[in-house]
Amino acid sequence: MVGLAALMACAQILSLSDFRACEGAECDASTDASMSDAMMDVVQTTCATSSTCPTASPVCSANVCVAVDTLSAGISEFQCAVLSDHTARCWGDGNSAAELGNGQMVAAAAPVTVLNPNGTGPLMNIETIVTGLSYGCALTGLGEVYCWGSDPSAPGIYPTYVLNGATQISGAAGVNPNQGSVCAILGSASLVCWGFNADGRIGCTSSGVDDAGNCTFTPISVPGSASLPVLGQASIVGAGTYVTCSSLDAYNAQCMGNNTYGEFGSGSYATGCCSSGVAGFHNAPIVAIQASDQYMCAVDSSGYWWCWGWSLGGAILHVAPNATVSTPQLVSTDPPTFGGLTAGWAHACAIMAADGSVVCWGQNDHGQMGNGTADAGPPPMYQTTPATATGLSNVKAVAAHRNFTCALNGDGQVYCWGQNPGSILGAGSPTTDVLTPQLVKWD
């Protein structure tokens, strides 16, 4: 029997959706039972620590067990997860640049909460997080963008408000700290970017172009959204370390930045402010762009994945390790078998649509394949065919970073593997490379 005090406590944290209206005969038959079940569910998921939470909602947030909704993307050495209560946890790396968003510049022993600008509580209403080498940025359900860490553009140890009206964000790592950049698409389909502008990867202005038509290395600061130039119209965007690609009409994409390795995908290696358009996307519309260090990937509406640029470590499947390709190359099978793809620094991973397992390929010096192997060489070992990560199934999301990868399965559990900078496995993480997927511990 649940006491009155316990029921009142439960009622205070039940959402209105737990008591949503029903229609017709089902209402009379099920309302009382549904409300009772909802009460019991809440009783069962209150918590003091995450160790007492059930598998499907493994994180204790504000004394309630919540689920993991999404994983952050970006070429970083740390991982963030957005929770079902729209707060976030970050972990990994040494946090020397406050990249974990918890107001500290010291390593964290377990995943930490991303705080609000005042540091008085969690940043709320988060929908998406992107990460770079030493920063993170969050997009909220209200279209607000907040950034923290060392750039862009060095907002500090707590999340700082950048702009409003965004519908999508994409972040580039940067080769060194203070060299990250972020792009956002606003509700009007306007593309804006801010941060470090090496080779014009976030756009050219009349004062930022040299005599040869190339962009200068002048950083663009962002004191407020009014100062951001609109770079064009876009519906999707992917920001990489040296190049940014975006698309408006879904059949064509354009890129800007450094094209030394064919990152524009236009069939040319000529560097300039903007490409003439990525070649080969005329059979089906593009629905997403994935940006890595010096290669880009995109998926079309038929489920085919294409990549182009520098196949560092063999990251572009079917392209020789460290070779370059200046036009999109098909990396998925025909018919498509990849349910999703994530582009790391020198490796990539995909979810197999049939069973939700994960396959990886590319550089494997830190166990990036997740199959129990690692070989740093010399010479370094490359996995040129997809290798299955051990023990994963029913995976819903996968995020490859600099030299490690994390996956979220349908049971709500997060697993990580690869290089282990600052405890990528959360609480109690070992300090050595992790060669097979291991469960993240939240506290």
N, C-alpha and C positions, 0 to 999 in steps of 0.2 A: 504494500500500500504506500502510495506517495503522499507525504504530508502536505498540508495546506501551504506552509511556508515554501516548500520546495516547488509546488505548482506555481505560486506567485513569482518566484524567481525565474522559473522557466518562461512564464508568460512575458516577462520583461524583455527577453532576448529572442522570442519567436518573431519572425518576420511576417508581414501580412500575407506573403505567398503561401505560408503554411496553412492559412485559413482561406484560400482562394475559393471563389464561388463555384458551386457545381450546378448542373442543369438537369431538369427532368427527374425521372424516377431514381437515378443514381444518388441524388441529393439526400432523399429520405433514408436510403439504405446505408449510406456510407459516411455521412457527415460526422456522427458521433465517434465512429471508429477511427476516422482519419485524424480528427483532432486529438484523440487519445494517443494514437501512434505518434503523431508529431510531438506531443508532450514527452513521451517516453524517449524518442530519438534525442531530444534536447538534453534530457536528464543523462542519457548515456554518453553524450559528447561534451559535457562540461569537463574541464581539466585544470590541473595545476602545472603540469609539464607535458610535453609532447609524447613522452614515453608511455603515457596512459591512453593515448588517442588510438582509434581504430585505423585500419589500413586505408580505408577510403578517404579519411579526413585526418591526415597524420600530423598536422601542425597545430600546436596550442597557441591561439591568438586571442587575447583578451579573455582568457579562461574558457574559451570555446574551441573545440576541435574543428578545424576547417580544412578544405581540400586545396590541392595545388591546381591552379587553372592553366598557367602558361609558364614557359621558360624564356629567359632573355636571350637575345641573339647578339652576336658581335665578336670580333677578334680580340678577346680579352683573356685575362688570367683569373677571372672570377665569374661566378654564376649568380643570377638573381632569379627568383620565382615569384610570380604574382599569385596570390592566394584567392580563395573564393570570397573572402570578405573585402577584396580589393585593396589589401595592404600587400607589402612585399618583404621578402627576406633575401639577403645577399650573403655570399660566403666565398672563401678562397682568397688567394693573393696575400700580400702582407699588409694591405690597407694603408700604406705609407702616404698615399695621396688622398685619403678619405674616400676612396672609390666605392666603399660598401654603403655609404650614405647614412651611417649611424652617428655622425658627429665626432668620430674618433679618427686618429691617425696611427693606430696601433693594431696589430693583428688580432683577429677575433677567434676564439676557440670554438665557436659554433655559429651557425647562420644568425645574422642580426637583422633587426627591423630597420627598414628605410624610414627615416624620421621626417617630420614636416619642417618647414623653413625655420620655425622657432625652436626646434628640438624638443618640443613638449609632448610629443606623441607621434604615432605613425602618420606618414603621408597617406591620405585616404583617396579612395575612388580611382585607384590605378588600374589601367587596362593593359598597358604594354610597357616594357622596359627594353632599351637597347644599351649595350655596353661597349666601351672602347678600352684602350690600354690602361687608362687611369681615370676613367669617368663613367658615369651612368646618367641616363636621361629617362624620364617617365612621362607617358602620355596618359592623362586622366580621362574619365568618361565625360568630363565637361569640355574636352578639347584643350586643356591647359598642358603645357610642357614645362617640366622642372628638370634641372640638371644639377649634378654635384660632382665633387672630385676636382681633379686637375685638368680643366678645360672640359668642354667648350662652354663658354669661354672663361674658364677658371672661376666658377661661382663660389667654391669654398666647401667647407666640411658638411654643411647641411644643404638639402635640395633648395635651389633658387629658382624662382619663377622666371621663365624666359618669354613665353608668348601664349596667346590664346587662339582658339579657332582651328586647331589642327585635327586632322582625321587620320594621319599616318605619320610615323617617324622612322628614320633609318640612320644608324650611326656608324662612322668610320673610326678605326682604332687609332691611327697615327703611328708613325715609326717610333717616336719617342714621346714621353709625357709632354703635355701642353701642345700636342700636334693633332688632336682629335677634331673631328667635324661632324655635324649633324644636319640632316635635311628633314624638312617637314612639308607635308601637303596640307594646305588650308582648305576650309570648306568650299571656297570658291575655285578649287583645283589649282590654286597658285602654289608654285614651288619656291620655297625659301630655304636657305642654308646659312649656317654660321660656324665659326671656328677657324682652324688653320687652312689656308687656301693654297697649299703647294700645287703648282702647275694648273691653278684654276679649277681644281676639282669641285669647288662649290661656286663656280661662276666667275665671269669676267665683268669688270666695269670699265668705263672709258679710261679711268686712271690706273687700271690694273693690267694693262696690256702693253707689252714692249714692242719695239719696232718690227720684230719678226712675227707678231701676231700671237705670241705666247703669253700666258698669264704670269705675273710675277709671283713671288713667294710671300706676299704681304698678307699677314693674318687679318681676318675680318672680325672685329669685335661686335658684340651684340648688347648694347645697353638697354634695348627695348625693341619690340616688334616693329615700331614705326620706322626704325633705321634699316630694316632688312629690305634689300632690293628683291623684287619678284623676278625670278630667273626664267620663268615661262609657265606653261600650263602642264599639269601632270596628274595622272590618276594613280600611278604606282612609282616607287622610287627605291633604289638601292645605292647606298653610299659605301664605297670601298676606301681603302687606305690611300690610293692614288687617283681614283676615278669615281665619278658618280654617274649612274645611268637612270633614266626615267622614261616614262611612256605616258602619252595622253590618249591616242586613238586605239590603243591595244594591239594594233598590228605593226607598229613601228616603235623603236626605242632609240633615244639619242643619249650620247655619253659626253662628258666633259672632264678634262684633267690630263693625266699623263698616259700616252698611248704607246710607250716604248715596247710593250709586250703584246700589243694588239688588243688592249682592254676595251677599245671602242667597238670592237666586233664588226667593223665596217669593211674589212678586207685590206686595210692599209695600216701602216705603222707610223704614219705622220702624226705628230703631236700638235694640237691646237686647242682652242677653247671649246669647240663643239664638234662632234662628229657629224658625218652626213647621214647617219642612221645605222643601227645594227642590222646586218644583212640576214635574210632568211626567215623572218617572222611574218609570212604572208598567208600561210595556210590555216592558222588558228590564232586567235587573240592571246596575248600575253596576260597572265593573271597575277604573276608575282615575279620579283627580281631579287636574287640573293647576291650580295656583294661580299667579296673576300679581300685579301690583301692586294693581289695583282691579277685576279681573275674574277669573272662575273658569271652568274648562272641565271636562267629564267625558265619558268614553266609555262606552257601554253594550256589552253582550255581543254585540250585532248589528253593532258597528263604527261606530255613529253617534256623532258628536261634537257636544256641546252646550256653549254658552257663555252667560254672563250677567254683568251688571255694567256697568262703564263701558268703552265701546268706544274707549279712548284711541288716537288716531291711526288708527282703523279696525281695531283688532286683533281685534274680533269680526266675522268675515266675514258679509256681508249686512246688517250694522247700520251706519248712517251714522257716519262718524268723529266721535268725541267725544259721541255720543248714549249714553243709558243704557237698559238693559233689565232689568227686575226678575224676569223668568222665563227659563228656558233657551231659547235659540234654536238651531235646527239649523244647523250650519255645514258639515257634510259633505253630499255629494250622496246621492241615492237611486237605485240602491243605493250603499252606501258605497264611496268610492274612496281614502280616506285610510288608509294603513297605520299612521300614528302622527301625533300633533300635539304641538307644543311652544309654550308661551305665553311670549312675551317681554314686555318692559315696554310697548311701544306697537306691537309687531308680533308676528306668529305665523307659524309655518312648519309644513308637513305633508309627510310622505313619501307619495308616490303608490304605491299598492299594486301597480299594473300593472308598473312598471319600476324602482321605487326612486329615481326622481327626486325633487327637493325643490321645493315651491312655497311662496312667502311672500306675505304681504299686510300692510297697515298702514302705519305711518310709514316714510318712506324718506329721511330727511335725512342718513343716514350710509351709505347703500348696503345697508340691511338686506335688500333684496330679493335681492341677489346676482346681479342680471342686468345689471350694468354701469352702472346708473343711480343717481343721487342728486340730490336737490333739497331744499335747506334752506329755500327760499322767500326772502322772504315772498310769499304765505302758504306754509306748509309743504305739501309734496306727500304725498298719501296714495295708496297702491295699494289700490283697493277690490275688485279681482279678483285671484285668485292669479297670481303671476308666477313663472316657472320660473327657479330659480337655474342659472347657467351651468355646464355640464360635469359635472354630478353624475348618477350612476346607481348602482343596486344599493346604495343607502344603507340601513343597518340601524338607525341611531340618529341623532337630531338634537336639539340642545339650543339653544334661544333664550335669550339673556340680556338685559342691559339694552338695548344697541343693537347687538349682534352675535350671530352664530349659528355653531355648529360642527356638523359632520356626520361620522359614521363610516361608511365604506362597507364592502362585503363583502370587499374586498381588505385590510382592516386599516388603511387610510389615514385620517387626520383632516384635514379641510378647514375653514377658518374664513373669515368675511367680515363686513363692517360696520365699525362704529367700532373704532378700534385703540388702546385705552388700554393702554399698556405691553406692546406686542408680542403680540397675540393669535395671531400666526402662529409664535410660538416664535423660535428662533435666527435672527438676521439679519432680523427683521421690519421693514418700513418703519414710519414714524411717522404716515403719512397714512391716511385711511379706505381700506378694502379693498373694492372694488366687485363683485368676483367671487370665488367660492371659491378659496382658495389653500392649498396643502399646508403643514401644520405641520412645522417642522423641529425635531427633538428635541435636537440639540446642534450 
